[in-house]
Amino acid sequence: MDQARHLDVTASAMAPPQAARHPAPARKRRKPQIGLAFIAPFAALFALVFIVPIGYAAYLSFFQDKLVGGNTFVGFANYGKLFRDPQFWDGVGRVFWFTLVQVPIMLILAMALALALDSMRLHGTKFLRVTIFLPYAVPAIVSTLMWGFLLGIKYGLFGSLNEALGTDFNPFSPDTTLISIGVMVTWAFTGFNMLIFYASLKAVPRELYEAAAIDGANEFQVVRAIKLPALRGSLVVTVIFSIIGTFQMFNEPQILPSMVANSGVTTFYTPNLYAYNLAFTGSQQGYAAALALVMAAITIAVAYAVQIRGLRNASDH
């Protein structure tokens, strides 16, 4: 009898109490709730400044403001009109060729500067890093005004040079305005891309350089075999950022016509400028919204194609 009672007491002592069986599932249920609480502020802000504007733009793109009937639902008529609009495709083509020429020049220059700073052969590298990066900190409007005064023939450097040399070269003539804008953009963003390349080079283990030196590799061989392969990942990132930035070009063509005459900058010089003028000058908000969405889709498609191609090349090597 005593032995049976002892077994019952032992079994009841070894059995986990009811309260001890529930904390683990409760903690598992609490973890997702804690994670949701942490991301809730970002999710709310992201929806407010990104999702909601895109949804509202998509809503506007299905309407037209007509003289008779007011704001009228037109379905996909704005998109059909846009794809037949030569002014839109003129701006897209201009931005495309600008990207094709300006982005490689800017990235090659940024890469060369990063390699020079990483070579440990220059004095004052900290000062040079800040100096090269500083133009990126200048607001785009201020940068455009500065270059407009610098390159303008009425009151700028080229005006003084034309007077001294007896020439009439105009950096803001219709044939050269896009080149001048390319100079502005390159000056502003080379330092940013240089910093990305420089950070990638600093992540390379110094032991690789020491091993290359022991093997008798010169500086050019180190750059070709070690440094350039280390820049592949950052090159993909900078190309994507640069494509997105150039496809969104707005400040330079918006400000220049008020500073220089006969620059060749039209109201549809770039897609963003065209959308701005349609919405705020032509009162065609629906058409401007359709243009913005189509341009966003083109930008995403091009950036995604570049990313896939870059990652594929990186994996092959």
N, C-alpha and C positions, 0 to 999 in steps of 0.2 A: 504493500500500500504506500509506504513511505517512498519506495523506489519509483512508483508510478507518478506520485506527486512531484518528485524531484525531476523526472523527465518532462512533466508538463511545465514546470517552472523554467527549466532550461530551454525548452522549445519556444516558450513565450518570450524569453530574454533574447534569443537569437533572431527571432522574427523581427524584421524592420518595422517600426511603428508607422501608422498611417500618415502621420505628419511628415515623416522622413522620405516618403515616396513621392511627394509632390513638388518640392523645391526645384529639382532639376528640370522638369518640363516647364515650370513657371519661368525659370531663368532663360530657357530656350525661347519661350514666347516673348520675353522682354527684350532680347537682343535685337531682333528686327525692328521693334518699336523704337529703341534707342538710336539705331542707324537712321531710321526715317526722320526722327527728330533732328538729327544733325544735318541731314541734307534738305530739310524742309525750307530753311531760309533761302538757300541757293535755288532750289526748285521754284519757289515763288517768284524770286527776282528774275530767273531765267524765263519763266512763263510771261512775266510782265513786260520785259524789254525785248523778248525775242519771239516767242510763240504768238502772243497776242498781236503784235504789229504785223507779222506775216499773215496771220489769219484775217486781219482787217484789210490788208492790201489785197489778198485774194478775193475778199468780199467786194471791195471797190472795183476790182478789175472786171466784174460782170455788169457794171453799170456805166451809163453815159449821161452826161448832163446836156439835155437838148433844150433848144429854145421853146419848143412846144412839147409839153408833157413833163418838163423838169428832169429830175434824176430817174432814168428809165432802165429797167433790166434789159440787157441785150445779149446775155449769154456769153458765148465765146467770140463775139463780133470784134471786140478789142484785140484779141489775139490774132484773128484773121487779118485785120487791118495792119497790125504790127509786122507780120511776116511779109506783107506786101509794101512796107514803107521803105523807100530807098534811103531816106535820111537816117533811119535806125541802122541799116546795114552799112551805111557809110561810116557812122561812128564806130560800129563794131569792127569794121575792117581797119580803121585807123588805130584803134586801141590794140588790135591783134598785131599789126606790124610794129607798133611801138614796143610792145612786149617782146616780140621776137628779136628786136635789135638791142633795146636798152637793157633788158634783164641780163643777158650773157655778159655784156660789157661791165655792168655794175658788179656782178658776182665774181668775174675774173679779177677785177680790181680789188674787191674785198678780200678775195682769197690770197692775192699777192701781198697785200698789206698784212694779213694775218701771218703768212709765212715769214715775212720780213721781221715782224715783231717777235715771232717764236724762234728766230734763228740765233738769238742771244748775241748778235753782232752789232746791235744798235744801242746808242747811249740814250738815256731818258725814255725808256719804253713806257713807263707809267704816264709821263706827260704826253707822249705820242698817242697812247690809247685814248686818253680823255679828249685830246684835240681832234682825233679822227671821229670819235663818237659824238662830239658836241653838236654837229649839224642836225643830228636826229632829234635833239632836244629842242630845236628851234621850231615853233609852230609853223604849219604849212603856209598860213596866210602871211606871216612875217617873212618867211623864206621867199615866197613869190614876190612880195613887195620889194625885198632887197635885190633880188635878181632882176626885177623889172627896172629898178633904178640903175643897176649896174650895166645892163645890156642895152638899155634904151638909147636911141641915137639923139634924143633931144637934150637930155641932161645926164647921161651916163658915160661910162668909160668909152664905149664905142663911138659915142658922139664926139668926144675929145680926140680920139684916134683918127676919126674921119676928117676932122678939121686939120689935124697936124699932118696927115699923110695925103690929104686931098682925095680920099676914097669916099665911097657912099655905101659901105657894107651895112646892112640892117639885120641883126640877129632875129628880129621879129617880123620879117617879111613873110608872106604866106608860104613861101617855099622852105623857110628855115625855122618857123615858129616851133614845130614839133621837135626839131633838134634842140632848140633852146630849152624847151620843157624837159627833154631828156637829160640835159645838163643839170637842171634844177633837181630833178628826182634822183639822179645819180649822186649828186653832192649830199642830198639829205639822207639817203638810206644806205650808202656804202658803209658808214661806220657801224650801223646796226648789224648788218650782215657780217662785217669783219669781226665783230665781237662774238658772234655765234661760231664762226670758224676758229677763232682764237681759243675759245673755251673747249672746242673739240680737240684741238692740238694739245692743250694742257692736260687733257685726260689720257694722252698716250703715255704708257709707262716709260720712264727714263732708261730702264734696262734695255729696251729695244735700241735706243740710240747708242748705248755703250757697246752692245753686241755688234752693231753695225760698224762702229769705229774700230773695234778689235778685228773685224773681218776686212778692214781697209776700205770701207765705202766712203766716198766723198759726199759733199753736201748735196749735190744734185741727185745722187743715187739714194740718199736718205729721204729726200723729198719725194722722189718717184715711188720708192718701195714701201715707205712707212707713212709719211705725212699725208700724201694725197689719198691713199686708201682709207685713212682715218677720217677723211672729210666727206666720204660718200653720204653718210646718214644726214649730216648737217646740210649738205648740198641739196638734198631732197626737200628738207624743211625750208631752206631759204628760197628755193625755186617756187614752192607753193605759196609762201608768204608774198613773194614778189609778184607773182601772177595775180593773186587776189588784190594786191595794192594797185597795180597798174590798171586792172579792169575797173577799179573804182575811182579812177582819176577824175577829179572835179575842181579842186581849188585853183590850180594853175590856169586852166582855160576859163574859169569863171572870173578871175581877177584881172588877167592880162588885158582884155579889151578896154577896160576903163583906164589903163595906164598907157597903152600904145595904140596908135591908129593903124588901120590896115594890116592887122596881124593875121587875118585869114581865119580867126576863130569864129565859128558860127554858133548858133543856138543848139545845134546838134553835133558839135565837134566831138564829144564823147557821149556814150549812152547815159551816164549819170547826169551830165549837163543837159542833155535832151529831156530826161525825165523831170529834172528840176524846172526847166522852162515850161514844159507841158503842164505841170501841176500848179505852179505859182504865177505863171504869166498867161498861159493859155486856158487856164481853168478846165483842164482835161484830166482830172484826178484819176478817173477810171483807166484811161489810156496810159497814163504815167505809171499806175500800179501794175498794169499788165507788162509794161516795158521793164519795170524793176524786177518782177518775178522771172521773166524770161532771161534777163541778164544774169540774175542770181543762179538760175539753172545752168546757163552756159559756163559761168565761172566755176561752179561746183564740178561740172563734168570735166572741164579742162584740168582743174586741180587734182581731181581724183585720178584721171588718166596719168598725169605726171607722177603722182604718188605710187600708183601700181607699177609703172615702168621703173621708177627709181628703186623701189623695194625689190623688184625682180632682178635688177642689175646688181644690187647689193648682195642678194642671196647667191647669185651666180659666182660672185667673187669671194 
